[in-house]
Amino acid sequence: MSVRLWAQSTATDTDFTAKLTVAKPDGSVINLNNGILRTPFRDSLASPTPTEPGRPYEYQIRIWPTSYEFRKGDRIRVEISSSDYPQFAPNPNTGAPFGDSAAVQTATQTILHDSDHPSAITLPVIPG
């Protein structure tokens, strides 16, 4: 499973997360699995590249494998966020190496979904 996410940020370094959940008819939500991407690592884990604030980028967020049998009334829900604390450490959005500074910066994230920025979800389905 993966999310192709077009987004822009006011930060040079931020995170985007994708969480696959099941919304049950009674209103409860079951977390199936999730994924995270730190934006400087969008093209390479070995050579991080800061993002340019305000510029749209395409991000591929891989959601770790899972399996679930949906029941009548269940709905698939994908949650996009910039944090999944406490599962993942918060990103200070400064671009400084992790642990080198206590400084933090607020980041404003914009998710894009139009003909020039076709955000999408790839969700494999096993026929019943």
C-alpha positions, 0 to 999 in steps of 0.5 A, spaced: 500 500 500 502 506 498 500 514 498 502 518 492 501 525 496 502 532 493 504 537 498 507 543 500 510 546 507 513 552 510 518 548 513 525 545 509 524 539 513 518 536 515 514 529 516 508 526 512 504 520 515 499 516 512 494 511 516 490 506 513 484 505 518 477 502 518 471 506 520 466 501 523 458 503 523 458 504 530 463 510 529 469 506 532 476 506 528 481 500 527 488 502 525 490 497 520 497 500 519 501 506 517 507 509 514 511 516 515 516 520 510 521 525 512 521 530 506 528 531 505 529 523 504 523 523 499 528 521 493 534 518 497 535 515 504 543 516 503 543 523 500 537 527 504 535 534 500 531 539 504 525 542 501 524 549 498 518 552 502 512 553 498 514 549 493 509 542 491 513 536 491 510 529 490 511 524 496 511 516 496 509 514 503 509 506 503 504 503 508 506 497 511 503 491 509 497 489 513 490 484 511 483 485 513 476 482 512 471 488 511 464 487 513 458 490 511 458 497 513 465 498 514 469 504 510 476 505 509 479 511 511 486 514 510 488 519 515 494 524 512 498 528 518 504 531 519 505 527 525 504 520 528 506 522 536 508 518 540 509 512 535 514 517 531 518 522 534 516 529 533 519 533 527 522 540 529 521 542 522 528 546 522 532 541 518 537 541 524 540 534 525 536 530 530 538 531 537 542 537 535 538 542 538 531 544 542 529 549 537 522 547 534 519 551 528 511 551 526 510 548 519 504 549 515 502 543 510 498 544 504 495 537 501 494 538 493 489 534 489 488 537 482 489 535 475 497 538 476 498 534 483 494 528 482 494 525 490 492 518 490 492 511 494 494 504 491 490 499 495 491 492 493 484 488 494 484 480 494 477 478 491 472 475 496 
